[in-house]
Amino acid sequence: MRTLSRVAGLLLTAALPLAAAAALPAEQTPVSINPEFPEHAKYSAVGGPLGNLAMIEAPEQIILHRWRPIT
């Protein structure tokens, strides 16, 4: 079984460069942006913690608050 896994791995490794050299389709998809995105982006935070984050819109600023569990 171990020999079969090694052979399969070698075949996959040999096939990957061939798949990468495949031609791309000539058809191009135009880039578009959802009209609601600019409004949504005003309330997006990038680079913060992955969870438990609240965003509060105050008159002078936006406040980010990270909720932490009580341990």
QUILIN-V674946 format. One line per field, one symbol per residue. ss: DSSP state (A for helix, B for strand, O for the rest). phi: phi as a letter, one per 30 degrees, with the letter a starting at -180 (. if undefined). burial: + if it has 9 or more other ideal C-beta (glycine too) atoms within 8 Angstrom, else -. A space follows every 50 residues. Layout:
ss=???
phi=???
burial=???
This chain:
ss=OAAAAAAAAAAAAAAAAAAAOOOOOOOOOOOOOOOOAAAAAOOOOOOOOO OOBBBBBOOOOBBBBBOOOOO
phi=.ddddddddddddddedddddddddddccddbbedddeddddcccciddd ahbcccccecacccbcdcddc
burial=-------------------------------------------------- --+-+--------+-+-----
